[in-house]
Amino acid sequence: MTLQITRDLACADGAAAIAALVFALTANGFTYVAHSTGSGGARSASQPATAADLATALRTAHSAWVCVSRGTRAWSWQRSTGVNPDYRAWKMEYTASGSLTAGSAAAPDRNSSTSQYVSGNGFRATMPGSSTGGTTVNDAMKCHIIVDDAGPTFALITRRTPLPVGNVGAAGIIACDALVNPVWSGNTDPVALVNAGLDGNAADNALIGATYNHAWLKYGLGGAAWTAAGLENPANIAGNTNADQGGADVLFDARWYAGANVLGTSTLFKLLQPGRTPVVGVDSGGTLTYAAFWTVAVPNDGVALGS
């Protein structure tokens, strides 16, 4: 496996960010399934020529959506706002296995048995929050995209540009995180799904809060439960303002849990102490192999993130 990383990608709005993720996925082993321009439009199985073209299609109307797959898994993102030009809120649906039924103008392809929404309308590619105001503002953003070319791991992390002041992490995070050493060895789908967005540029906190993340619990072991999941944060290490006595940034392996059940260790996310904002990054021996988003850090390409 090789992690393909796109750093500091400028996107004007949520439609552009979703389109950029889709093109990064399909360039690295994922399959394009279909998209729709939304209400009154039509489902199309043809991938647009460019990410800009897909973004334009997704901006057309309410309920516009796009779907990709990898092996037996599939992911779709659908607009959940009804007024143009508000492209901030997106529903994410995940399919664990099975054949997909073709969708329609207003409904993505899915499987009736193994498809589930990940926290409804949780993800927001951009948020009005405290820096702008209003409900239809699309803030300019930078995106950090990670794709495992062996699948199914990927992440889209968005942050405002210019970066707001204060202890901020990310405006929105979409991810499929394949678990390392899953506790339930019989679980046929050991992944955690993230669809997080919070005002105040704190979507990274939602990874720990188990609010916008879900996973199958004991999937394939005599039944499945789709349940909220979160990263363990022992002693509130993640984003703590106290530096290690050695003065270095410290990265801790992070385990996903659901209720009292540990699911496995994250592939993408590490807990970060002390908290660092995105423009700083994590200096791992001067190589900048991790990028910081206040409470967590993710793999990076060796260059510090810009503002």
C-alpha positions in Angstrom: 0.0 0.0 0.0 1.1 3.6 -0.7 -0.6 6.7 0.8 -1.2 9.2 -2.0 -1.2 12.7 -0.4 -2.5 16.0 -1.8 -1.6 18.9 0.3 -2.9 22.5 0.3 -5.4 22.0 -2.5 -7.5 25.2 -2.8 -11.3 24.7 -3.1 -13.9 27.4 -3.4 -16.7 25.5 -1.8 -18.0 22.1 -0.6 -18.9 20.9 -4.2 -15.3 21.5 -5.2 -14.0 19.7 -2.2 -16.2 16.6 -2.7 -15.2 16.5 -6.4 -11.5 16.8 -5.6 -11.9 13.8 -3.2 -13.7 11.8 -5.8 -11.0 12.4 -8.5 -8.3 11.6 -6.0 -10.1 8.3 -5.2 -10.7 7.3 -8.8 -7.0 8.1 -9.7 -5.9 5.6 -7.1 -7.9 2.4 -7.6 -11.5 3.4 -6.7 -14.2 3.0 -9.3 -16.6 5.8 -10.4 -20.2 4.6 -10.0 -22.5 7.5 -10.9 -23.6 11.0 -10.1 -26.7 13.1 -10.5 -27.3 16.8 -10.9 -30.1 16.5 -8.4 -33.8 17.2 -8.3 -35.1 17.3 -11.9 -31.8 15.9 -13.2 -30.8 12.4 -14.2 -28.4 9.7 -12.9 -25.3 9.4 -15.1 -22.7 6.6 -14.8 -20.1 8.7 -16.8 -17.4 10.4 -14.8 -17.1 14.0 -15.9 -13.8 15.0 -17.6 -12.5 17.0 -14.7 -13.1 17.6 -11.0 -14.2 21.1 -12.0 -16.9 19.6 -14.2 -18.1 17.3 -11.4 -18.2 20.2 -9.0 -20.4 22.1 -11.5 -22.8 19.1 -11.8 -23.0 18.9 -8.0 -23.9 22.6 -7.7 -26.9 22.2 -10.1 -29.7 21.5 -7.7 -30.8 20.1 -4.3 -30.1 16.4 -3.8 -27.2 16.3 -6.3 -25.0 13.3 -5.4 -21.9 11.3 -6.4 -21.0 7.7 -5.7 -17.7 5.7 -5.9 -16.8 2.1 -5.0 -13.9 -0.2 -4.1 -14.4 -3.9 -4.2 -17.6 -4.7 -2.2 -17.7 -1.2 -0.6 -19.3 2.0 -1.8 -19.5 5.6 -0.6 -21.8 8.4 -1.7 -22.1 12.1 -0.9 -25.3 14.0 -1.4 -26.2 17.7 -1.0 -28.5 18.2 1.9 -29.1 22.0 1.4 -31.9 23.2 -0.9 -30.8 26.7 -1.8 -28.0 27.6 -4.2 -25.3 28.7 -3.7 -25.1 26.8 -0.3 -22.8 23.9 -0.9 -21.7 23.3 2.7 -23.9 20.4 4.0 -23.5 16.9 2.7 -25.0 13.5 3.6 -22.5 10.6 3.5 -23.8 7.1 2.9 -21.7 3.9 3.2 -22.3 0.5 1.7 -20.4 -2.4 3.3 -21.1 -5.1 0.8 -23.5 -6.4 -1.8 -24.6 -5.3 -5.3 -25.8 -1.7 -5.6 -29.2 -0.8 -7.0 -29.1 2.0 -9.4 -30.2 5.3 -7.9 -32.2 8.1 -9.3 -32.0 11.9 -9.8 -32.5 12.4 -6.0 -31.1 9.1 -4.5 -27.6 7.6 -4.8 -26.9 4.0 -5.7 -27.1 1.8 -2.6 -27.7 -1.7 -1.2 -30.9 -2.1 0.9 -29.2 -4.4 3.4 -25.8 -3.0 4.1 -26.0 0.8 3.3 -26.1 3.3 6.2 -25.9 7.0 6.5 -23.0 8.3 8.5 -24.4 10.8 10.9 -26.9 12.3 8.5 -25.9 15.9 7.6 -22.8 16.0 9.8 -20.1 16.9 7.3 -19.7 20.6 6.3 -17.0 21.3 3.8 -17.1 24.9 4.9 -18.8 26.6 7.9 -20.0 30.2 8.4 -19.0 30.0 12.1 -17.5 33.0 13.8 -15.3 34.2 10.9 -18.0 35.2 8.4 -21.6 34.7 9.4 -24.7 33.9 7.4 -26.1 30.6 6.3 -25.1 30.5 2.6 -21.5 31.6 2.8 -19.0 29.3 1.1 -15.6 30.1 2.7 -12.4 29.6 0.7 -10.6 26.5 2.0 -7.5 24.4 1.7 -7.9 20.6 1.5 -5.6 17.8 2.7 -6.5 14.6 0.8 -5.1 11.1 1.7 -5.8 8.0 -0.3 -4.4 4.5 0.2 -4.0 3.2 -3.3 -4.6 -0.3 -2.0 -7.9 0.9 -0.4 -10.2 1.4 1.3 -8.6 4.1 3.5 -9.0 7.8 2.6 -9.6 11.2 4.1 -10.6 14.7 3.1 -9.8 17.3 5.7 -10.8 20.9 5.0 -9.7 24.0 6.7 -10.4 27.7 6.1 -7.9 29.9 4.4 -6.7 32.3 5.6 -6.6 30.2 8.8 -8.5 31.8 11.7 -6.7 32.7 14.8 -6.8 30.5 17.9 -6.7 26.8 18.6 -8.4 25.5 15.5 -8.2 22.2 13.7 -10.4 21.5 10.7 -13.7 22.8 9.3 -14.7 19.3 8.0 -13.4 15.8 7.9 -14.6 12.9 5.7 -12.8 9.6 6.1 -12.9 5.8 5.8 -10.3 4.5 8.3 -9.4 0.8 8.0 -8.6 -0.6 11.4 -5.2 -2.1 12.3 -5.5 -5.2 14.5 -9.3 -5.2 14.7 -10.4 -6.8 18.0 -13.2 -8.7 16.3 -11.2 -10.9 13.9 -14.4 -12.2 12.4 -15.6 -8.7 11.5 -15.8 -8.7 7.7 -15.8 -4.9 7.5 -13.3 -3.4 10.1 -13.5 0.2 9.2 -14.6 3.4 10.9 -16.4 6.2 8.9 -16.1 9.9 9.6 -18.4 12.6 8.4 -17.7 15.5 10.7 -18.1 19.3 10.6 -18.3 21.7 13.5 -18.6 25.5 13.9 -15.5 27.1 15.3 -13.2 25.0 13.0 -13.2 22.1 15.4 -14.3 19.1 13.3 -11.2 17.3 14.6 -12.8 17.3 18.0 -15.7 15.3 16.6 -13.4 12.3 16.0 -13.0 12.0 19.8 -16.6 12.9 20.6 -18.1 9.9 18.7 -20.8 12.2 17.3 -20.1 12.2 13.5 -18.4 8.8 13.2 -19.9 5.3 12.8 -18.8 1.7 12.4 -20.2 -1.8 12.2 -19.9 -3.6 15.5 -19.1 -7.3 15.3 -20.2 -7.3 11.6 -20.5 -10.8 10.3 -20.5 -12.4 13.8 -24.1 -13.4 14.1 -25.5 -9.9 13.5 -24.4 -6.3 12.9 -25.0 -3.1 14.8 -24.3 0.3 13.1 -23.1 2.4 16.0 -21.4 5.6 16.9 -17.6 5.4 17.2 -14.9 7.6 18.5 -11.1 7.7 19.1 -10.0 7.0 22.6 -8.4 10.0 24.3 -6.8 8.8 27.6 -6.1 11.6 30.1 -7.3 14.1 27.4 -4.0 13.9 25.7 -5.3 15.0 22.2 -4.9 18.7 21.8 -3.6 19.2 25.4 -1.8 22.5 25.8 0.9 21.0 28.0 4.0 20.1 26.0 6.0 17.0 26.7 8.9 17.7 29.1 11.3 16.9 26.3 9.8 19.8 24.3 8.8 17.7 21.3 5.4 17.1 19.7 4.2 13.6 20.7 2.1 11.4 18.5 0.1 8.6 20.1 -1.6 5.6 18.4 -5.3 6.1 18.5 -7.9 3.3 19.0 -11.5 3.4 17.7 -14.1 2.4 20.2 -17.9 1.9 20.3 -19.4 2.2 23.7 -17.3 -0.1 25.9 -16.0 -2.1 22.9 -12.6 -1.3 21.3 -12.8 -1.8 17.6 -9.1 -1.5 16.6 -6.3 1.0 16.0 -6.6 3.9 13.5 -4.6 3.8 10.3 -5.0 7.5 9.5 -5.2 9.4 12.8 -2.8 9.8 15.7 -3.5 11.8 18.9 -1.4 14.9 19.1 0.1 16.6 22.2 0.4 19.5 22.5 -2.3 20.8 20.2 -1.0 22.3 16.9 -2.8 24.3 14.2 -2.7 23.2 10.5 -0.1 25.8 9.4 2.5 24.4 11.8 2.3 20.7 11.0 4.2 18.1 13.0 8.0 18.2 12.6 9.0 14.6 12.8 12.8 14.8 12.8 12.6 17.7 10.3 10.7 15.6 7.7 7.2 16.9 8.4 5.7 13.4 7.7 2.6 14.3 9.7 0.3 17.3 9.4 -1.4 18.7 12.5 -5.1 19.5 13.0 -5.0 20.5 16.6 -6.1 17.4 18.4 -5.0 14.9 15.8 -2.3 14.4 13.1 -2.5 12.6 9.8 0.2 11.6 7.2 1.8 14.4 5.2 4.1 14.6 2.2 7.0 16.2 4.1 6.2 19.9 3.5 4.5 22.1 6.1 1.0 23.1 5.3 0.4 26.7 4.2 -2.2 29.1 5.4 
